[in-house]
């Protein structure tokens, strides 16, 4: 394979280095014009370009791959990662995401979280809001708090094979209309007052 190599020197345009591979239909060009360094590799169908100025570096290519033992990226201002296709982050070890301010996760479709165990902790308050909210458990479901309030603007239903309500001190059941009904109903106590 024979390569054609050229060096062009110009007091106005700078230096241009060119390597042509006519068999592979590939042209490699490096230009230094005094303000910008441009590295270009042009093939039969695709072209990759690295453009460097005193304050920026731009890489344009079809595929961009970085392989390293460790990678560190720091920015003193904003950082943006955007993909028009699928955005995937994989780690074979622990993953940590930390923000010193607010942390927002937004999805226009479904947001799915899956893990062996999930723990969510808030130092102030926690809130879940949705038009419809469902909590499912194949085993025991526990709700614990210093005070637990369950409020519904319409109805509240408790359904189960067995339902037990117990209070260490006082239990109040009040309603505009209260009905206690069962195939077998027991009312017990050392003092029972009706009316």
C-alpha positions in Angstrom: 0.0 0.0 0.0 1.5 3.3 -1.1 0.7 6.5 0.8 0.8 10.0 -0.6 2.2 12.4 2.1 2.1 16.2 1.8 3.3 19.1 3.9 2.1 22.6 3.1 3.5 25.7 4.7 1.8 29.1 4.5 2.4 32.4 6.3 -1.4 33.0 6.3 -2.9 29.5 6.5 -0.3 27.9 8.7 0.8 24.2 8.3 -1.2 21.4 6.7 -0.1 17.8 6.9 -1.9 15.4 4.6 -1.7 11.6 4.3 -3.8 9.9 1.5 -4.5 6.2 1.3 -6.0 5.9 -2.1 -6.5 2.1 -1.8 -8.5 2.5 1.4 -10.0 5.8 0.2 -9.0 7.4 3.5 -7.5 10.9 3.8 -5.9 12.1 7.1 -5.4 15.9 7.5 -3.8 17.9 10.3 -4.0 21.7 10.1 -2.4 24.4 12.3 -3.7 27.8 11.3 -2.5 29.9 14.3 -5.8 29.8 16.1 -7.2 26.3 15.6 -5.7 22.8 15.4 -7.9 20.5 13.3 -7.3 16.7 13.0 -9.5 15.1 10.4 -9.8 11.5 9.2 -12.1 11.2 6.2 -13.2 7.8 4.8 -15.4 6.7 2.0 -18.6 7.1 4.1 -17.7 8.7 7.5 -15.5 11.5 8.8 -14.1 12.1 12.3 -12.8 15.5 13.4 -11.0 16.9 16.5 -11.0 20.7 16.7 -9.0 22.5 19.3 -8.8 26.2 20.1 -7.3 28.0 23.1 -10.5 27.5 25.1 -12.3 24.4 23.7 -11.9 21.0 22.2 -14.6 19.5 20.0 -14.8 15.8 18.9 -17.1 14.8 16.1 -17.3 11.2 15.1 -19.6 8.2 14.6 -18.3 6.2 17.5 -16.4 7.5 20.5 -14.7 5.1 22.9 -12.5 5.7 25.9 -10.7 2.8 27.7 -8.8 3.6 30.9 -8.1 2.1 34.3 -9.7 5.1 35.9 -11.5 8.2 34.5 -12.0 11.5 36.3 -14.1 14.3 34.8 -14.4 17.7 36.7 -16.2 20.8 35.6 -16.4 24.1 37.6 -19.7 24.9 36.0 -22.5 22.9 34.3 -22.1 19.3 33.0 -24.5 17.9 30.3 -24.8 14.3 29.1 -27.5 13.9 26.4 -28.4 11.0 24.2 -31.0 10.8 21.5 -31.1 7.1 21.9 -30.7 4.8 25.0 -28.6 6.2 27.8 -27.0 3.3 29.9 -24.8 3.4 33.0 -23.3 0.1 34.2 -21.2 -0.7 37.2 -19.9 -4.0 38.4 -19.2 -2.5 41.8 -21.1 0.1 44.0 -22.6 3.1 42.4 -22.9 6.5 44.3 -24.8 9.6 43.2 -24.4 12.6 45.4 -25.7 16.1 45.1 -25.1 19.1 47.5 -28.4 20.6 46.4 -31.6 19.3 44.9 -31.6 15.9 43.0 -34.4 15.5 40.5 -35.3 12.4 38.5 -37.9 12.9 35.8 -39.3 10.4 33.3 -42.1 11.2 30.8 -43.0 7.5 30.8 -42.4 4.8 33.4 -39.8 5.1 36.2 -38.8 1.7 37.5 -36.5 0.9 40.5 -35.5 -2.7 41.3 -33.2 -4.1 44.0 -32.9 -6.8 46.5 -33.6 -4.3 49.2 -34.7 -0.6 48.9 -34.3 1.9 51.7 -35.4 5.5 51.4 -34.6 7.9 54.3 -35.5 11.6 54.6 -34.2 13.8 57.5 -37.2 16.1 57.2 -40.3 14.7 55.5 -41.2 12.1 52.8 -44.1 12.5 50.4 -45.6 10.2 47.7 -48.2 11.8 45.5 -50.0 10.2 42.6 -53.6 10.0 41.1 -53.5 6.3 42.1 -51.1 4.9 44.7 -50.6 1.1 45.3 -48.5 -0.6 47.9 -48.2 -4.4 47.4 -46.3 -7.0 49.5 -46.2 -10.7 49.1 -45.5 -11.0 52.9 -46.1 -8.6 55.8 -46.6 -4.9 55.3 -45.9 -2.7 58.3 -46.6 1.0 58.8 -45.1 2.4 62.0 -44.9 6.0 63.4 -45.3 8.0 66.5 -48.7 9.0 65.1 -50.3 7.4 62.1 -53.2 9.2 60.3 -55.2 7.7 57.5 -57.5 10.1 55.8 -59.7 9.8 52.7 -62.0 12.5 51.2 -64.3 9.6 50.1 -64.3 6.1 51.6 -61.8 4.1 53.5 -61.9 0.3 53.3 -60.1 -2.4 55.3 -60.3 -5.9 53.9 -58.7 -9.0 55.1 -59.3 -12.6 56.2 -58.8 -11.3 59.8 -58.8 -7.7 61.0 -57.7 -6.8 64.5 -57.6 -3.3 66.0 -56.0 -3.0 69.5 -55.3 0.1 71.6 -53.2 0.1 74.8 -55.4 2.8 76.4 -58.5 4.2 74.6 -60.2 3.3 71.4 -62.9 5.5 69.9 -65.1 4.5 66.9 -67.3 7.3 65.8 -69.6 8.0 62.9 -72.7 9.7 61.8 -74.1 6.2 61.3 -72.1 3.3 62.8 -72.9 -0.3 62.1 -71.3 -3.3 63.8 -72.5 -6.5 62.1 -71.3 -10.1 62.0 -72.7 -13.6 61.8 -71.5 -13.9 65.4 -70.9 -10.6 67.3 -69.3 -10.4 70.7 -69.2 -7.3 72.9 -67.1 -7.9 76.0 -65.7 -5.8 78.8 -65.7 -5.4 82.6 -67.9 -2.4 82.0 -70.1 -2.1 78.8 -72.2 0.9 78.3 -74.7 1.2 75.4 -76.6 4.4 74.7 
